[in-house]
Every structure is written in structure tokens, then in C-alpha cells.
């Protein structure tokens, strides 16, 4: 093929030379116009890395152009309004319209197939209420018996996204929006940057396995740094991340391209290298040790609410946590339940696609377990996993949540176009990049208003749904209010699909429901490992 290309290029050169001679076109112009293509062809013919370029010089490069164009062409010209992934155009348009305070109504009926399996709807009431008679800013108080500084939390908040994964302009806009709309902004595990403090919006300070922001030189948790950082007035709650929906069982990932000098200093890490947080914590190794770590953090913070975030994996591990809560009489003030469908940044494909329980099943399990141990009344639940609309909030609360997080919806309110380049530092709208030439396009003063507007309109939509269901308060929402189609001719309410567990039924062996007996007997507060495996190893 190389010989054929060389012969072809030689003949074309001769022909172009003759053409230039007969039409009075100088050789200089011929080579200025076509020389680069010949040089590129010579390179392609002799390089050994790409077979298609070696066999088809220059022309073979069209494959890579097509690959680059494919997602853009598909998103704008091929996919339907309801088929886009991870978010459909209907969802994206709703976010954009609400953030810009544009008309968000839809004409001519739903585009969804209401007879398709998994279609869901809310059961409304003939005795619907006037939305104006309902609190337009419903909130939940987070803080248990040992918390001295409880927090009044909005039902809809910014989920964990670190400075580093997001640009400084994006972080400032999110925090500015949180300040305007009086909702919380989760910092993500990258520590608290100056941009989180820019507008003094309420912060949920998340600490992960890397302990960024409270990290000792050896990579362990530094109590004094934690105490100093959490004294700030705008830090309202602290969240200990055990796992996340994007990559459950895997530590956080920040590509080297995004690790600037500033980020390295904030995180106390080395510049220019991939930041791979360990998949496990060093501050504790057992459920009981985690409870004591929660108490330590609460004491160091001056009594602020302390919570944990996790995506459910082995069910017996969460039961072990609840057993530790009972034994130590220490409770987290809140638990954030993330779903395997979550994720805003870099994640290995296997983890993103095939690890972790989806948030609905996870949320139901966590709620039922807390009810079974009779400790739900002391612990608030925050749901996270593609929560975009008022109905998404309503559904999450029906399943057991007290409040919700959203990450990608808030990114879209900033202007994210779902370019799917979050892990490449090439985000074209300046949201998920550290490239100053790209982030400058994100105007903080404009975008913070859009974030606040999106939050306001989404909460308003939720309140209207409550009114339509005849409910005055989010506490009245339960699983009977949402119905799912499970086949073309069969439907069930969430109450029929996700059964409630009797309150306190897990406290006594004789009252444990049959479906829970194996999980209960397999878990222990002394270890995250299952008892059955330990017994098997000892006997072997």
C-alpha cells in the first residue's frame, strides 16, 4: 500500500505541475495548497501506530474525525427527545428552560409511552389543594440528639462535585446560586477552595478517603486541620464519603491534566500526577470505629451535623453499621444514599456500568433498615441519582428520602451541554475543566442566577405536585402515592413493590422478618466482613 501511495503521489505531483504550467499557476502555489496533504500522507504511510492510516494515508484519518463528530451529530440530529443518554433532551430542555426562567410547559401531550414497562406516575387527589396554601420553601431539620447546631436544609441541594473536577468559575456560580436560593452546596471530596467561600453560600464539607483539606503529610486524617476548617460559619454540615454512585468501591479520580498548582496546594498533593484516592478509609476499619469517628468529627466541628454518604453494595455491611449505632448509641445525623447511576466525572467503565445498587433500591433498603432498628426518626436521608424534576423529588421522598441532591442537573443549569468530555479537561462550556481559555466563557454572575432559578422552579413544581396529591407536607408522602407499570397490563404502587418493614422488627431475633434473617445473622458491628465467610475460613 505504501508503494502504491508513493507512485500515486508522484503521478499526481507531475500532473499538478503540468496543470500549473499550462494555466500559468506557479509551482509555489501548487505546493502551498497541496504540499501539506502530501507530507501528511508520507507520514501516515510510514508510521506504525495506526493500521488504517498506514493502509489508507490521509483518507484513513476520516475515521477519527467521524468518531469525534458522532456523539455531537447523534445528540443534535439523530436521537429522539426521550432517548438521550445519560439524560434525555426532555430533561435537558427542562433544566435549561427553568434556569433561564423561560416557558417550561409542554404542548400536545406526553411523548412518553404510558403503556411501556417501568412508566411511573403520581396518584393525584380529587381533593387537590391550592398550592399557595402550602409552604413554598419546604425544609427539613438535620441534626440528631448529639448535634448542637442543627441545619435547616432545602429539599433540593447541589450534590458533591470537587473543585478540580469543576472549574473555579463553576464552583463560584454553584455557591452563588446556593446563596441566592438558600440551599446547600456539597464541596465534593476535593476540600474547601477559596471559590467555595466566594459568596458564603451554605456548604456541606465532604471528606473522602484522601482527606483533602484535613490531610496530614502521611495521607491520614488530621484532626486539627479538620477542626480549623469546619469552624467556618458557612460550613453547615460534614459528610464522610464511604462510596459514590459513579464508582462504588473505587477511590476518587482526578486526571493529571486537571491537577494545577492551586489544586495541589488545596489538596496537599503533588502537582501534575493523577490523584487516585484509596478505595478505603484509614481513620476507621470497622463499623464501631466509624461510629467513634463520627463522634470525633462532631466534637471537633463544634456540634455540627455529621453524615455518611454511600452507594449500597453488600447489604449486610449497612446492617452492621446499624448494629454499631445501637451498640455505641452514636448516630450519624444524616445518610446520603447515592445510586449506581450517578456520576459527574472520571470513572472506569466497569464501575460506572456494573457496580453499585441503583438509588431507588438502595434508598428503600436503607430506609427500611433504619425503621427496623427504630432509629430512622433520628437520622435524615438524602437521595442522589439523576434527580432533575419536581416529580423526581416527589418519588425520592415517597421511597424514604427527606431531601435530595443533584449534580448533573446543576451542571446543566450552569450551561453543561452533555458533551461527555468531563474526564478530558476539554469541556467546551468551561464547567468541567481547568483550562483557563475554556472556563473564561462561564460568566459567574449570570450562571449563579440560573442555578438559583432552576432550584426555585423545581421546588415550585414539587410543591404543585404535593398540592395535586392533596398533601400539605412532604412528611405525608409515602410509597402509595407513586405507581409503576410492571407489564403492559399490570401496575403496582411503590408500596406493593417495595414493602415496608415493621418498626423495631430488627431489634429482637424473634421479630426479624424472614427475608432479613440471613442478612441479620451474617452481620456484626465488629467488622464489615460477613460472619459466614469468617466461620468458613476458621473451619477450613
Backbone torsions as a table, in degrees:
resi	resn	phi	psi	omega
1	UNK	NA	-36.8	179.3
2	UNK	-64.1	-42.7	179.4
3	UNK	-62.0	-40.9	179.2
4	UNK	-62.7	-41.3	-179.9
5	UNK	-65.4	-41.1	-179.1
6	UNK	-63.6	-43.2	178.5
7	UNK	-63.7	-43.8	-179.4
8	UNK	-62.4	-46.4	-178.7
9	UNK	-65.1	-35.5	178.1
10	UNK	-64.7	-45.7	-179.6
11	UNK	-64.5	-41.8	179.5
12	UNK	-63.6	-38.9	178.9
13	UNK	-61.7	-44.6	178.9
14	UNK	-61.8	-44.6	-178.7
15	UNK	-63.6	-42.2	179.5
16	UNK	-66.3	-35.9	177.4
17	UNK	-63.0	-43.7	178.1
18	UNK	-64.3	-40.0	178.2
19	UNK	-61.7	-43.0	179.0
20	UNK	-63.2	-36.2	-179.6
21	UNK	-66.9	-45.4	-174.6
22	UNK	-75.8	-25.4	-180.0
23	UNK	-105.0	16.5	178.0
24	UNK	60.4	33.0	178.3
25	UNK	-99.1	121.4	-174.1
26	UNK	-66.8	151.8	176.8
27	UNK	-59.5	-32.6	-178.6
28	UNK	-59.7	-42.7	179.6
29	UNK	-70.0	-35.4	178.5
30	UNK	-59.7	-49.0	-178.0
31	UNK	-73.8	-29.2	177.4
32	UNK	-64.4	-36.5	-178.1
33	UNK	-82.6	-40.0	-171.7
34	UNK	-111.5	-13.9	-178.9
35	UNK	-55.6	-44.3	179.8
36	UNK	-58.2	-35.5	179.8
37	UNK	-68.5	-38.3	177.8
38	UNK	-66.9	-41.1	178.5
39	UNK	-64.1	-41.4	178.3
40	UNK	-64.0	-40.3	178.3
41	UNK	-64.2	-40.6	177.3
42	UNK	-61.9	-42.8	179.3
43	UNK	-62.5	-46.3	-178.8
44	UNK	-60.7	-39.6	-175.8
45	UNK	-66.5	-26.6	-174.9
46	UNK	-109.2	-11.2	176.9
47	UNK	-72.3	158.4	-174.3
48	UNK	-119.7	2.6	-173.9
49	UNK	-82.3	-38.9	-175.1
50	UNK	-118.6	114.1	-176.5
51	UNK	-64.7	-41.4	-176.0
52	UNK	-66.0	-35.4	177.1
53	UNK	-72.7	-32.5	179.2
54	UNK	-70.4	-38.2	-179.6
55	UNK	-81.3	-30.2	-178.7
56	UNK	-132.1	75.0	-176.6
57	UNK	-54.1	141.2	-179.1
58	UNK	66.7	-57.2	-178.1
59	UNK	-61.4	-36.3	-178.9
60	UNK	-62.3	-21.8	179.7
61	UNK	-69.2	-17.4	179.5
62	UNK	-61.4	-25.7	178.1
63	UNK	-60.5	-43.9	-176.9
64	UNK	-72.7	-32.1	174.7
65	UNK	-65.5	-42.1	179.4
66	UNK	-63.8	-40.1	178.7
67	UNK	-63.2	-39.0	-179.9
68	UNK	-68.2	-37.9	-178.1
69	UNK	-79.5	-25.0	-170.3
70	UNK	-53.3	-53.7	-177.7
71	UNK	-63.6	-31.3	179.8
72	UNK	-71.6	-44.6	178.2
73	UNK	-64.3	-41.5	-178.8
74	UNK	-63.0	-44.8	-176.8
75	UNK	-64.9	-41.0	-172.5
76	UNK	-94.9	-21.4	-173.5
77	UNK	-125.4	-16.5	-172.2
78	UNK	-112.8	-52.1	-173.3
79	UNK	-66.8	150.1	176.4
80	UNK	-80.7	175.7	-178.9
81	UNK	-66.4	-21.1	-174.0
82	UNK	-111.1	-2.6	-173.3
83	UNK	-103.2	-5.2	-176.3
84	UNK	-62.0	145.3	178.7
85	UNK	-128.3	144.1	-4.4
86	UNK	-71.2	-19.7	179.6
87	UNK	-120.4	136.1	179.8
88	UNK	-72.2	164.0	178.1
89	UNK	-65.2	-31.1	176.4
90	UNK	-59.0	-47.0	179.6
91	UNK	-65.5	-44.6	-178.4
92	UNK	-63.6	-43.3	180.0
93	UNK	-63.4	-39.2	178.9
94	UNK	-60.2	-44.2	-180.0
95	UNK	-64.3	-47.5	-179.1
96	UNK	-61.0	-43.3	-177.6
97	UNK	-65.0	-44.1	-178.4
98	UNK	-70.2	-37.1	179.8
99	UNK	-67.3	-28.9	-179.9
100	UNK	-94.5	1.0	-178.5
101	UNK	59.9	42.6	177.0
102	UNK	-102.2	173.6	178.5
103	UNK	-62.3	125.5	-177.9
104	UNK	-116.1	16.2	176.1
105	UNK	-82.3	163.8	-178.0
106	UNK	-123.9	138.8	-178.2
107	UNK	-93.8	155.7	164.8
108	UNK	68.1	22.7	174.4
109	UNK	88.0	171.5	-176.5
110	UNK	-71.2	147.8	173.1
111	UNK	-90.8	-8.6	-178.4
112	UNK	-76.0	149.0	175.7
113	UNK	-86.9	103.4	-173.2
114	UNK	-73.4	-7.6	177.4
115	UNK	-106.2	10.2	178.8
116	UNK	-87.0	142.9	178.3
117	UNK	-55.8	137.8	179.4
118	UNK	83.6	0.4	172.9
119	UNK	-64.9	138.4	-176.0
120	UNK	-125.8	152.1	173.8
121	UNK	-150.6	159.1	177.2
122	UNK	-93.1	139.7	178.5
123	UNK	-86.2	114.4	-177.5
124	UNK	-89.3	176.3	-175.4
125	UNK	-122.0	142.4	172.1
126	UNK	-63.2	-33.2	177.8
127	UNK	-90.2	51.3	-179.8
128	UNK	-62.5	156.0	-177.1
129	UNK	-103.8	161.3	171.4
130	UNK	-76.7	119.8	-178.3
131	UNK	-55.0	-28.1	-178.8
132	UNK	-67.1	-17.8	179.8
133	UNK	-86.1	-2.3	-178.6
134	UNK	-106.2	146.6	176.9
135	UNK	-55.7	122.6	-176.7
136	UNK	-79.7	-9.2	177.6
137	UNK	-133.6	67.4	-178.6
138	UNK	-63.5	140.3	-175.9
139	UNK	-137.9	165.6	178.4
140	UNK	-130.6	137.5	179.1
141	UNK	-86.9	121.8	179.5
142	UNK	-108.4	120.3	-179.3
143	UNK	156.9	119.3	-178.3
144	UNK	-89.6	-160.8	-173.0
145	UNK	-65.1	-26.8	-178.2
146	UNK	-99.0	0.6	-179.2
147	UNK	-89.5	126.5	-179.2
148	UNK	-100.7	-7.7	-179.9
149	UNK	-131.6	67.1	-178.9
150	UNK	-61.7	156.9	-175.7
151	UNK	-120.8	132.7	175.2
152	UNK	-86.8	106.9	-169.0
153	UNK	-105.0	137.4	173.0
154	UNK	-64.3	159.2	177.2
155	UNK	-76.9	-9.5	-176.2
156	UNK	-140.4	120.6	-171.5
157	UNK	-138.3	166.2	180.0
158	UNK	-78.8	122.9	-179.8
159	UNK	-74.5	172.6	-172.9
160	UNK	-67.0	117.6	172.5
161	UNK	-144.9	120.2	-171.9
162	UNK	-79.9	152.9	164.0
163	UNK	-71.3	122.1	-170.6
164	UNK	129.4	-57.5	170.7
165	UNK	-72.1	-36.8	174.2
166	UNK	-105.2	154.9	177.4
167	UNK	-74.2	164.0	178.7
168	UNK	-63.5	-35.7	178.8
169	UNK	-65.6	-39.0	178.7
170	UNK	-65.4	-43.1	179.5
171	UNK	-62.0	-44.9	179.7
172	UNK	-63.7	-40.7	180.0
173	UNK	-66.0	-40.1	177.4
174	UNK	-63.4	-43.6	-178.6
175	UNK	-69.8	-37.7	176.3
176	UNK	-63.3	-39.2	176.6
177	UNK	-64.7	-40.6	178.3
178	UNK	-62.0	-38.0	178.9
179	UNK	-66.2	-45.1	-179.4
180	UNK	-64.5	-44.1	-174.0
181	UNK	-91.0	-2.9	178.6
182	UNK	59.5	50.2	172.9
183	UNK	-131.0	175.0	-170.5
184	UNK	-98.0	150.2	-178.6
185	UNK	-121.8	111.6	179.1
186	UNK	-79.9	129.6	-173.7
187	UNK	-73.2	-18.5	-167.8
188	UNK	74.9	174.2	-172.0
189	UNK	-82.5	5.0	-176.2
190	UNK	-83.8	7.3	180.0
191	UNK	89.4	173.6	179.7
192	UNK	-95.3	114.3	179.3
193	UNK	-92.6	163.2	176.4
194	UNK	-56.3	-26.2	-177.8
195	UNK	-73.6	-22.6	173.3
196	UNK	-71.0	-23.7	-177.2
197	UNK	-96.5	-4.7	-171.4
198	UNK	-54.0	-45.8	-176.2
199	UNK	-112.0	3.9	177.0
200	UNK	60.7	31.0	173.3
201	UNK	-69.6	154.6	-178.5
202	UNK	-60.9	133.9	-178.1
203	UNK	-116.0	141.6	164.5
204	UNK	-107.4	108.6	-175.6
205	UNK	-82.6	113.4	-179.4
206	UNK	-96.9	133.4	173.3
207	UNK	-118.4	130.1	179.6
208	UNK	-109.7	-161.5	-175.6
209	UNK	-69.6	-18.2	178.0
210	UNK	-87.3	-11.1	178.6
211	UNK	53.7	37.4	-178.9
212	UNK	-65.3	132.0	-176.2
213	UNK	94.9	-22.0	175.7
214	UNK	-139.2	42.5	-171.8
215	UNK	-103.2	125.4	175.0
216	UNK	-76.4	162.2	179.9
217	UNK	-54.9	-29.5	-179.3
218	UNK	-87.4	5.5	178.0
219	UNK	89.4	1.4	179.7
220	UNK	-90.8	173.3	178.2
221	UNK	-69.8	132.6	178.6
222	UNK	-109.6	104.2	-176.3
223	UNK	-58.4	-39.0	-176.7
224	UNK	-69.1	-43.1	176.4
225	UNK	-62.0	-39.2	177.9
226	UNK	-62.5	-45.0	-179.9
227	UNK	-60.4	-45.7	-179.9
228	UNK	-62.1	-44.0	-175.5
229	UNK	-69.1	-35.4	-174.7
230	UNK	-86.1	-1.7	176.9
231	UNK	-75.5	-17.5	-177.7
232	UNK	-58.4	140.6	-176.4
233	UNK	-64.0	-33.2	-176.8
234	UNK	-80.2	-8.0	174.2
235	UNK	-84.6	106.3	-173.2
236	UNK	-96.1	-31.8	-179.7
237	UNK	-145.8	162.2	177.6
238	UNK	-124.9	134.3	-177.9
239	UNK	-121.8	122.7	177.4
240	UNK	-92.8	113.1	-177.0
241	UNK	-85.1	116.8	175.4
242	UNK	-90.7	-37.0	177.5
243	UNK	-163.9	164.2	-179.3
244	UNK	-134.0	156.5	-174.9
245	UNK	-65.3	-30.4	-177.9
246	UNK	-64.3	-37.9	-177.9
247	UNK	-151.0	70.2	179.8
248	UNK	-59.2	137.3	179.3
249	UNK	78.0	8.1	-178.2
250	UNK	-131.0	139.4	178.8
251	UNK	-69.9	165.0	178.6
252	UNK	-63.0	152.8	-179.1
253	UNK	-126.9	125.9	170.5
254	UNK	-126.6	111.3	-177.5
255	UNK	-59.8	148.4	-177.4
256	UNK	-55.4	-33.0	-178.8
257	UNK	-59.7	-26.3	-177.6
258	UNK	-95.2	-5.1	-176.2
259	UNK	-88.0	87.3	177.7
260	UNK	-81.3	173.4	178.1
261	UNK	-60.3	-40.9	-179.4
262	UNK	-64.1	-45.0	179.8
263	UNK	-65.1	-40.3	178.7
264	UNK	-60.7	-39.5	179.7
265	UNK	-69.2	-41.1	-179.8
266	UNK	-64.2	-38.3	-176.2
267	UNK	-92.5	-8.0	-176.1
268	UNK	59.5	51.6	-179.2
269	UNK	-131.2	177.7	-178.7
270	UNK	-89.7	134.5	-178.2
271	UNK	-73.2	145.9	172.0
272	UNK	81.1	11.1	178.1
273	UNK	-125.4	149.6	175.1
274	UNK	-56.2	135.9	176.8
275	UNK	-99.6	107.3	-178.5
276	UNK	-113.8	98.7	178.8
277	UNK	-66.7	144.8	178.0
278	UNK	-64.3	154.3	-179.5
279	UNK	-77.6	-2.1	-175.9
280	UNK	-137.0	160.0	178.0
281	UNK	-88.8	146.0	175.3
282	UNK	-95.6	-17.7	-176.0
283	UNK	-77.4	-14.5	178.6
284	UNK	-158.0	158.0	-179.9
285	UNK	-137.6	-4.1	179.2
286	UNK	-134.4	162.4	177.5
287	UNK	-57.1	-41.7	-179.7
288	UNK	-65.6	-40.2	178.0
289	UNK	-63.8	-35.2	176.6
290	UNK	-63.8	-40.7	178.5
291	UNK	-61.8	-41.0	178.6
292	UNK	-68.8	-32.5	176.0
293	UNK	-67.2	-38.3	175.8
294	UNK	-60.4	-45.1	178.9
295	UNK	-63.2	-41.8	178.9
296	UNK	-60.2	-45.0	179.9
297	UNK	-65.2	-38.5	179.3
298	UNK	-65.2	-42.8	179.1
299	UNK	-65.4	-43.6	-178.6
300	UNK	-65.6	-32.1	-177.4
301	UNK	-83.5	-5.7	-179.0
302	UNK	85.9	23.1	175.4
303	UNK	96.0	16.6	179.3
304	UNK	-76.6	156.9	-179.4
305	UNK	-61.4	133.6	178.1
306	UNK	-117.7	130.8	179.7
307	UNK	-131.7	174.3	175.1
308	UNK	-124.4	149.9	176.2
309	UNK	-121.3	135.0	178.8
310	UNK	-157.0	154.5	166.7
311	UNK	-104.5	128.6	-174.0
312	UNK	-68.0	131.6	173.1
313	UNK	-115.5	-104.2	174.5
314	UNK	-69.7	123.4	-177.7
315	UNK	-64.5	-34.0	-176.9
316	UNK	-65.3	-22.4	179.0
317	UNK	-69.4	-41.0	178.3
318	UNK	-69.2	-36.9	175.1
319	UNK	-61.2	-37.8	176.6
320	UNK	-61.7	-38.8	176.6
321	UNK	-61.8	-43.0	-179.8
322	UNK	-66.1	-38.0	175.8
323	UNK	-62.2	-38.0	177.5
324	UNK	-67.0	-35.7	176.7
325	UNK	-61.8	-41.2	-179.7
326	UNK	-68.1	-44.6	-176.1
327	UNK	-68.5	-39.8	-176.5
328	UNK	-91.2	-14.1	-173.5
329	UNK	59.9	29.4	175.7
330	UNK	-114.2	130.8	-179.9
331	UNK	-125.2	144.7	164.9
332	UNK	-69.7	149.9	179.2
333	UNK	-77.0	-25.8	176.6
334	UNK	-152.3	158.2	175.3
335	UNK	-129.9	123.2	176.0
336	UNK	-95.2	120.4	-178.6
337	UNK	-102.0	111.0	178.7
338	UNK	-95.1	155.9	-179.9
339	UNK	-110.8	155.3	178.7
340	UNK	-62.3	-13.3	179.1
341	UNK	-87.4	0.6	-177.1
342	UNK	-78.6	179.9	172.7
343	UNK	130.2	129.5	179.1
344	UNK	-117.6	-17.9	-172.9
345	UNK	-127.6	-142.2	-174.7
346	UNK	-77.2	134.1	177.0
347	UNK	-155.3	138.9	173.8
348	UNK	-59.0	140.8	-174.9
349	UNK	-57.8	-42.1	-178.8
350	UNK	-61.1	-40.2	-180.0
351	UNK	-71.5	-43.1	-178.2
352	UNK	-64.7	-38.9	-174.7
353	UNK	-91.5	-27.4	-164.8
354	UNK	-134.4	14.0	179.8
355	UNK	-129.3	138.6	173.8
356	UNK	97.7	140.8	180.0
357	UNK	-76.2	133.3	174.4
358	UNK	-56.3	154.1	-168.9
359	UNK	-64.5	-32.2	-176.9
360	UNK	-64.4	-50.8	178.1
361	UNK	-63.9	-39.5	179.1
362	UNK	-63.9	-43.9	-179.3
363	UNK	-64.1	-44.1	179.2
364	UNK	-61.3	-44.3	-178.9
365	UNK	-63.6	-45.4	-179.5
366	UNK	-63.1	-45.2	179.1
367	UNK	-59.9	-48.9	-178.2
368	UNK	-62.7	-38.6	-179.7
369	UNK	-65.3	-44.0	178.4
370	UNK	-63.5	-39.3	176.5
371	UNK	-63.5	-43.5	-179.2
372	UNK	-61.0	-33.5	177.9
373	UNK	-91.4	2.0	177.3
374	UNK	60.4	38.6	179.0
375	UNK	-124.7	5.1	-179.2
376	UNK	-62.0	-35.0	-177.3
377	UNK	-61.7	-19.7	-179.1
378	UNK	-97.2	-8.9	-172.2
379	UNK	-129.7	128.4	176.3
380	UNK	-92.9	148.6	-179.7
381	UNK	-112.3	133.8	176.3
382	UNK	-116.7	125.6	-177.6
383	UNK	-99.0	143.9	179.5
384	UNK	-142.4	129.4	178.5
385	UNK	155.9	86.3	177.0
386	UNK	55.6	48.7	178.5
387	UNK	-97.7	107.1	-169.0
388	UNK	-116.7	-37.7	-170.8
389	UNK	-116.7	174.7	175.4
390	UNK	-62.3	-36.4	177.4
391	UNK	-66.5	-37.1	177.2
392	UNK	-59.4	-41.1	177.6
393	UNK	-65.8	-46.0	-179.9
394	UNK	-57.5	-46.2	-179.2
395	UNK	-63.5	-42.3	179.7
396	UNK	-62.2	-41.4	179.2
397	UNK	-68.1	-36.9	176.8
398	UNK	-60.5	-34.6	-179.3
399	UNK	-78.8	-16.3	177.2
400	UNK	135.9	-3.4	-178.8
401	UNK	-74.9	154.3	172.2
402	UNK	-102.7	-26.1	179.5
403	UNK	-154.3	174.3	-175.5
404	UNK	-135.7	154.3	170.6
405	UNK	-110.5	155.5	167.7
406	UNK	-147.1	133.9	177.8
407	UNK	-108.0	-62.3	-173.5
408	UNK	-67.4	-32.2	176.3
409	UNK	-64.2	-39.9	177.9
410	UNK	-67.0	-35.5	175.7
411	UNK	-62.6	-40.8	179.2
412	UNK	-68.0	-32.9	174.8
413	UNK	-63.1	-27.3	175.6
414	UNK	-76.8	-17.3	-178.6
415	UNK	121.9	2.7	177.6
416	UNK	-54.4	133.8	-178.2
417	UNK	-109.5	16.1	-178.8
418	UNK	55.8	47.9	178.3
419	UNK	-75.4	-12.7	178.5
420	UNK	60.6	41.9	178.3
421	UNK	-124.4	24.8	-176.8
422	UNK	-60.9	-29.7	-175.3
423	UNK	-94.5	6.2	-174.3
424	UNK	-113.7	-3.0	-177.0
425	UNK	64.3	24.4	-178.2
426	UNK	-122.4	22.0	-179.8
427	UNK	-52.2	117.9	-173.3
428	UNK	-69.5	-16.2	-178.6
429	UNK	-108.2	8.0	173.2
430	UNK	78.6	14.5	-178.9
431	UNK	-85.0	-54.7	-174.8
432	UNK	-110.7	63.3	-179.4
433	UNK	-155.1	156.9	172.5
434	UNK	-111.5	11.8	178.0
435	UNK	-78.8	113.8	-176.2
436	UNK	-61.6	-29.2	179.5
437	UNK	-68.9	-27.5	179.1
438	UNK	-89.3	-40.7	-175.9
439	UNK	-70.3	-21.0	-178.9
440	UNK	-65.8	-19.7	178.3
441	UNK	-72.6	-13.8	-179.1
442	UNK	-92.3	106.8	-178.5
443	UNK	-83.5	114.0	-173.2
444	UNK	-62.5	-46.0	-175.8
445	UNK	-63.7	-32.6	177.8
446	UNK	-77.6	-45.9	-173.2
447	UNK	-72.1	-31.1	179.1
448	UNK	-64.2	-34.5	177.1
449	UNK	-67.9	-38.4	179.3
450	UNK	-65.4	-40.0	178.1
451	UNK	-62.0	-46.0	179.4
452	UNK	-63.6	-39.6	-179.4
453	UNK	-66.3	-42.0	178.0
454	UNK	-61.6	-44.0	178.2
455	UNK	-60.9	-46.6	-177.6
456	UNK	-60.1	-46.9	-177.0
457	UNK	-69.9	-33.2	179.4
458	UNK	-70.1	-42.1	175.9
459	UNK	-64.0	-39.0	177.9
460	UNK	-61.1	-42.1	178.8
461	UNK	-63.6	-38.9	177.5
462	UNK	-62.9	-44.2	179.6
463	UNK	-61.7	-39.3	177.9
464	UNK	-64.6	-36.5	177.2
465	UNK	-66.1	-41.1	176.4
466	UNK	-58.8	-44.9	-179.7
467	UNK	-62.2	-40.4	179.4
468	UNK	-64.9	-29.1	178.4
469	UNK	-86.0	-1.7	179.4
470	UNK	76.9	27.5	-175.7
471	UNK	-112.5	138.8	-179.9
472	UNK	-91.5	-24.4	-169.9
473	UNK	-143.3	144.9	178.1
474	UNK	-57.1	-26.8	-180.0
475	UNK	-65.0	-18.0	-179.3
476	UNK	-83.5	-11.9	-178.5
477	UNK	-74.9	133.2	175.8
478	UNK	-141.1	-176.5	-172.4
479	UNK	-70.0	-15.0	178.4
480	UNK	-75.4	-11.7	-176.3
481	UNK	-85.3	-7.7	-179.6
482	UNK	-124.9	134.2	-179.4
483	UNK	-118.5	144.2	178.5
484	UNK	-125.5	140.3	173.3
485	UNK	-83.0	121.4	-178.8
486	UNK	-104.0	-7.8	173.6
487	UNK	-163.5	168.1	-178.6
488	UNK	-56.4	-25.1	-175.1
489	UNK	-125.7	20.6	-177.0
490	UNK	-145.7	133.4	177.7
491	UNK	-132.0	155.0	176.9
492	UNK	-145.0	148.5	173.1
493	UNK	-76.5	162.6	176.2
494	UNK	-59.8	-29.6	179.2
495	UNK	-64.8	-33.1	178.1
496	UNK	-78.3	-30.9	-178.0
497	UNK	-83.9	-48.5	-178.4
498	UNK	-109.2	92.8	-174.2
499	UNK	-70.5	141.0	173.4
500	UNK	-73.0	156.9	177.3
501	UNK	-111.1	142.2	-180.0
502	UNK	-60.3	138.5	-179.3
503	UNK	-62.5	130.8	178.2
504	UNK	76.7	5.9	-173.9
505	UNK	-71.4	-14.3	179.8
506	UNK	-94.9	2.0	-177.4
507	UNK	-84.8	-25.7	180.0
508	UNK	-121.3	137.7	-175.1
509	UNK	-59.4	-37.8	-176.1
510	UNK	-73.8	-16.7	-178.5
511	UNK	-101.9	-0.1	-178.7
512	UNK	-66.5	126.5	178.1
513	UNK	-59.0	150.0	-175.1
514	UNK	-56.9	-40.2	-177.9
515	UNK	-67.6	-14.1	-177.1
516	UNK	-104.6	-7.3	-171.8
517	UNK	-60.5	-45.5	-178.6
518	UNK	-64.9	-43.5	179.2
519	UNK	-61.5	-42.6	-179.0
520	UNK	-65.8	-43.3	-178.3
521	UNK	-73.9	-15.8	-176.9
522	UNK	-94.2	-2.8	-174.1
523	UNK	-115.7	150.3	178.4
524	UNK	-146.3	143.7	179.6
525	UNK	-68.9	-14.0	-176.7
526	UNK	-84.6	-10.5	-175.7
527	UNK	-160.6	151.8	172.4
528	UNK	-82.0	-12.8	-179.6
529	UNK	-77.8	149.8	179.1
530	UNK	-73.7	144.6	-179.6
531	UNK	-65.7	-36.5	-178.0
532	UNK	-59.6	-42.3	179.5
533	UNK	-65.3	-38.3	179.1
534	UNK	-64.8	-43.1	178.8
535	UNK	-62.7	-42.8	-178.9
536	UNK	-61.4	-43.0	-178.5
537	UNK	-65.2	-41.3	-179.4
538	UNK	-64.6	-43.5	-178.7
539	UNK	-70.1	-30.9	-178.9
540	UNK	-70.0	NA	NA
